[in-house]
């Protein structure tokens, strides 16, 4: 936000006038930076103005969507929630047999909701990654099967010269793993580039960990081993005489 206003430090803004929807306000203070907690909202970009001014001159409504209440300490949060409930029920003129027409949530509820949302997104991303690995593995297997077919005479010549089934098996298995590692390396480069772009363009806080890079390479190698076994076994099982006659 400071960059958008052409300022270098927050303190330089104190005492200056800014306009919000054409209404002039004087800055009387700046909160300490908290950092961006999630990619969808940044508390450092919030502007606090008098509630009556906001309701009638900025928002154009006298209704409140939410009220934030600070308890003296964490142990007294349940008591504070009970007091707030009593006050709201009295102000809303609700009889004892009527349910609340409002919601009261504490920070623990927000954290629980955030955790559930994160878990859902993690499962969704895991499912997408699994499908991507499956499709990529099938593609690798098809490529290796085509390679085995095109190199049938080569396999026959190698066997005629003394290559064992194990030699042929490891040759094609290593080729499948190398193909997957190349794909994994390209994916890591694209991911790192995307994270850097999000950081520079959107201001998101991103970090690339060595464990994530190692995990990506490990899964790439595993996919190569799993989906390269069948083509490698097919190549190793070719009869050298039949392979030499193949055109």
KOLDREN-473418 format. One record per residue: residue in one letter; x, y, z of N, C-alpha, C in turn. Coordinates in steps of 0.001 Angstrom, whole numbers, plus 500000, padded with zeros to 6 digits. Last residue first. Layout:
BEGIN
AXYZXYZXYZ/...
# end
This chain:
BEGIN
X511368443702461248511578444800460302510688445979460706/X512977441095463003511938442138462991512319443268462035/X514925439258463305514152439171462071513135440306461935/X515835439804465848516733440059464708515991440019463382/X513654438910467372513990440352467362514880440686466175/X513784436171467028512612436886466509512931438371466387/X516233435785468346516073435379466947514906436122466301/X515760436718470993516758437363470124516607437005468653/X512573437375472252513451436319471761514459436934470799/X512049439632474982512042439362473542513019438225473193/X512118440347477637511588439030477311511567438703475837/X512980442951477772513889441908478250513416440517477850/X510706444292476838511938444327476053512883443202476460/X508955443712478931508616443280477576509864443272476686/X510246444937481022510107443478481038509757442944479653/X509965447602480174511298447025480351511239445495480358/X507157447978480159507920448044478895509309447408479020/X506770447489483056506150446662482020506876446776480675/X508316449505484378508596448074484584508038447237483437/X507574452101484170508582451639483238508883450158483347/X505839452719486171505274452623484825506315452216483782/X507604452584488408506335451840488379505844451631486949/X509790454271487719510004452856488058508716452057487883/X508543456738487262509324456098486208509546454626486463/X507433457204489770506544457027488615507283456337487479/X509824457539491207508916456435491530507956456151490386/X510863459873490083511598458617489926510698457418490199/X508849461638490940509129461465489511509853460153489260/X509073461463493694507855460972493057508069460763491559/X511656462648493951511396461277494404510162460681493763/X511252465223493003512153464336492274511912462879492663/X509490466073495036509058466073493639509941465144492800/X511096465885497304509894465055497209509410464966495765/X513029467850496719513420466441496829512238465501496710/X511366470100496796512073469762495561512490468295495572/X510570470002499461509559469913498400510202469527497072/X513005470332500777512269469074500957511208468896499876/X513695472933500139514492471842499563513775470501499700/X510950475117499387511768474349500303512520473235499609/X510140478261498564510442476978497926511405476228498823/X507523480412499436508839479875499771508996478503499137/X505695483492499353505926482125498893507344481711499246/X503367485777499935504569485253500571504723483790500183/X502292487952497304502098486784498158503439486351498742/X502307490068495525502748490317496892502539489152497831/X501757489812492877500616489871493796501015490115495240/X504300489962491610503139490636491030502001490827492019/X506185488624493228506488489946492687505246490691492212/X504905486234493977505513487089494994505713488507494472/X504140485142491531503104485513492499503659486467493553/X506717484678490455505816485638489801504712486086490754/X507671482714492183508362484003492106507469485070491482/X505851480674491560505910481215492925506589482582492941/X506497480226488840505169480708489222505152481311490610/X509150479300489097508871480526488355507506481106488697/X508696476962490539509506478019491137509269479355490429/X507148475571488616506594475906489924507359477029490610/X509000475329486521507749476071486310507119476484487634/X510952473779487837511295475092487302510047475940487070/X509440471484488390509997472267489495510360473676489027/X508891470578485786507797470990486659508279471840487823/X511481469927484958510751470990484258509597471503485110/X511969467823486757512794469022486789512123470195486099/X510013465981485900509952466541487248510776467801487374/X510987465422483318509674466052483486509521466677484859/X513392464232484087513410465433483255512080466181483356/X512368462053485491513155463059486203513268464353485400/X511152460637483402510326461186484486511071462260485271/X513418459944481889512340460739481287511487461398482369/X514776458376483787515377459630483322514326460529482678/X513014456205484000513257457052485172513845458398484751/X513218455146481405511920455624481893512100456559483087/X515935454425481384515440455417480425514102455991480881/X515943452464483362516681453712483595516221454800482632/X514452450535482009513955451084483271514643452409483587/X516063449893479874514789450574479606514192451159480881/X518273448790481334518438449824480329517144450597480119/X517246446749482918517746447959483564517927449092482564/X516560444896480882515556445399481819516012446710482436/X519014444333479706517963444989478909516923445616479826/X520280443078481904520863444255481266519810445044480481/X518584440904482388518703441947483411519306443221482832/X518973439348480160517638439926480369517717441081481373/X522268440246478873521316439404479598519962440107479704/X524158440355475888523410441084476910522370440179477556/X525476439072473797525703438622475166524972439380476242/X524858439615471223526233439911471633526492439583473103/X522179439065471124523070438172470376524526438380470782/X521257441240472586521160439902473171522078438923472465/X521811443264470732522444443299472049522394441924472719/X520141442472468612521600442520468422522320442498469764/X517594442748469812518049441446469333519565441400469162/X517571445482470266517516444570471415518011443185471012/X517602446335467612518702446709468514518751445781469715/X515118445373466779516354444810466200517562445143467074/X513426447023468382513417445563468527514694444936467975/X512917449688468583514293449234468810514378447724468987/X510217450119468306511099450683467296512529450147467418/X509250448846470653508872448354469326509836448844468251/X510358450438472633510707449012472566510402448455471181/X509085452871472082510543452769471964510991451313471862/X506467452201472693506804452557471311508305452441471086/X506852451815475421506397450693474593506691450963473120/X507572454398476207508555453323476320508148452103475500/X505155455754475741506377456167475037507409455052475055/X503477454399477540503220454314476097504455454700475289/X504672455176479968504619453761479602504367453593478102/X504239457938479923505611457416479916505626455954479474/X501426457941480064502110458506478901503541457998478792/X501070456841482577500569456103481406501227456618480129/X502209458918484090502805457588484093502352456746482914/X500429461042483585501813461144483158502502459793483102/X498127459958484790498121460263483351499552460354482820/X499098459740487434498594458566486716498627458801485212/X499753462365488050500805461350488057500371460111487277/X497192463518487879498261463974486982499389462947486908/X495897462194489957495422462001488585496500462411487577/X497435463216492092497390461768491828496937461481490399/X496896465959491934498268465481491725498286463988491404/X494181465947492533494621466433491228496023465933490916/X494339464952495165493616464209494132494037464624492733/X495784467022496379496354465675496350495670464817495285/X493978469108496117495244469179495395495913467817495306/X491982468098497834491681468377496425492957468413495596/X493345467963500253492834466732499656492535466923498174/X493847470712500575494968469768500497494527468460499850/X491274471740500749492110472116499614493287471163499457/X490538470512503170489788470228501943490620470562500713/X492402471680504909492398470233504716491668469848503431/X491668474360504778493001473958504318493057472464504047/X489146474170505961489271474619504575490615474200503986/X489892473343508520489049472478507697489153472862506222/X491401475599509339492025474282509255491225473323508386/X489441477582509276490591477692508384491292476353508221/X487798476607511306487271476716509943488406476806508930/X489598476851513448489061475537513092488518475537511663/X490016479590513472491152478705513214490685477318512808/X487428480435514096488040480844512828489198479929512470/X487181479280516627486268478862515555486844479231514189/X489120480693518029489292479249517852488389478717516746/X488072483230518142489222483001517275489445481516517016/X484458482795518148485732483251518700486871482882517749/X481267483998517207482385483084516974483651483675517581/X477884484138517090479035484586517882480132483553517704/X475213485223515041476250484238515329477379484887516117/X471647485727515327473000486191515067473964485056515415/X469250485153516428469256485530515017470605486130514622/X468717482445518643469512483622518270469384483890516776/X465262481395519137466700481161518918467412482457518551/X462936481981521776463346482252520419464848481986520263/X462214481839524415461966480657523596462393480840522141/X462809484401525458463620483235525868463421482009524988/X462651486811522733462112486148523910462911484895524237/X464602489511521694464288488095521507463765487514522810/X465510492164521076464191491896521675463727490456521406/X467968492879520381467137492341519297465727491968519770/X468971493572522859468817494621521856467939494173520694/X468976491043524094468170492122524658467926493213523626/X470757489680522465469384489179522577468466490262523138/X473046491226522906472438491177521579471004490664521638/X473544490732525665473308492099525177472597492079523824/X473938487955525706472857488573526491472518489955525956/X476200487704524029474936487076523658473761487698524407/X478099489049525557477714489587524251476381489006523802/X478265487266527718477802488641527928477345489281526618/X479289484999526425477977484937527085477415486341527314/X481754485954525596480786485529524586479385485463525186/X482968486390528085482717487528527200481686487175526135/X483140483757528990482309484718529731481977485926528857/X484939482670527042483559482164527165482634483117527915/X487276484354527596486558484432526324485142483856526429/X488894484199529766487600484856529957486820485013528658/X491283483109528973490445482322529878489049482916530027/X492516485116527455491956483950526779491007483165527666/X491454488402528589492442487340528416491734486125527840/X489516490367527942490726490720528719491830489678528608/X488429490234524475488326489801525871489611490167526621/X487151492337522084488408491846522652488199491509524114/X485049492009519283485129492229520729486415491599521242/X483639493281516354484783492595516965484887492999518425/X480797492716514496481358493505515596482486492686516207/X479265492898511252480052492216512268480552493212513307/X477480494406509801477608492978509482478376492216510543/X475157496879510522476474496328510817476480494842510512/X473444499470508754473505498110509273474955497678509480/X473077501813507454473201501891508909473255500515509566/X474845502660504491473912501777505197474153501928506689/X476951503757503016475576504088502664474550503185503321/X479673503589503306478932502381502951477497502662502548/X480272506391503698481076505513502839480262504322502358/X478326507631505276478939508392504187479745507519503226/X477261505884507192476352506791506492476983507503505297/X479359504165508104477998503680507873477194504598506964/X481661505768508362481660504624507445480238504210507107/X480844507573510308481218508058508975481167506930507957/X480472505809512419479328506557511906479617507114510509/X483100504805512819482015503916512409480836504686511827/X486082506252511470484972506277512439483752505528511918/X488303503779509936487699505107509996486567505074511000/X491134502045508909490115502169509949489629503610510021/X492131500065506271492031501445506735490881501520507724/X494393497411505428493131497885505981493236499339506438/X496696496230504627496026497084503642494702497641504156/X497502494508506568498290495726506411497667496684505404/X495924492250506323495550493256507339496337494548507223/X494888490999503375496111491473504005495733492533505027/X493481488133501812493323489365502573494631489702503265/X494203485929500335492967486616499957492755487908500734/X496412484462501197496511485164499912495298485998499540/X496972485250504705496494484383503637496487485170502334/X498429487078506225498125485765506790497654484783505736/X500969489340505783499821488748505108499595487334505603/X501823491484508548502131490490507520500872489867506969/X501562493526510332501292492166510807501706491104509805/X503007496645511224502763495637510183502598494250510804/X501242498777513444502438497994513158502102496895512150/X499181501439512153499392500217512918500703499542512519/X499388504902512367499617503740511513499886502537512403/X497395507915512662498282506877513161498372505723512188/X495841509758511440496298510098512798497225509028513371/X495114511203508401495735510034509024496293510442510385/X492046512573507562493393512867508039493933511654508771/X490059512392504600490363511941505955491793512331506284/X487495513352502369488851513577502869488969513126504315/X485827511455499964485740512093501281487142512168501870/X486045510000497627485858511438497529485779512168498845/X486609507412498524485340507694497835485021509187497832/X488889508839500487488224507550500313486832507833499772/X491936510554500513490527510560500136490043509127499933/X494123511932503012493826510986501941492327511035501668/X496598513988504407495193513809504046495079512815502901/X498959513378507089498608513663505706497121513401505472/X499457512494509621499188513913509443498808514302508037/X501519509887508502500808510479509635500690511996509443/X503171509003506505501763509200506166500986509898507274/X505636508479507481505518509645506606504067509966506271/X505435506060508772505353507273509581505184508529508731/X505897504104506826504525504376507270504401505691508022/X508148505027504146507922504591505526506495504909505940/X507869505763501456508875504783501818508661504217503218/X505184506324499108505865506561500374506854505444500657/X503312506139497035504579506805496782505361507121498038/X501094504650497326500967506051497715502264506822497500/X501990502142496614500947502752495787500783504248496089/X503765501622498665504301501816497337503289502508496434/X501980501230500764502859502385500799503425502692499414/X500831498796500000500000500000500000500868501258500000/
# end
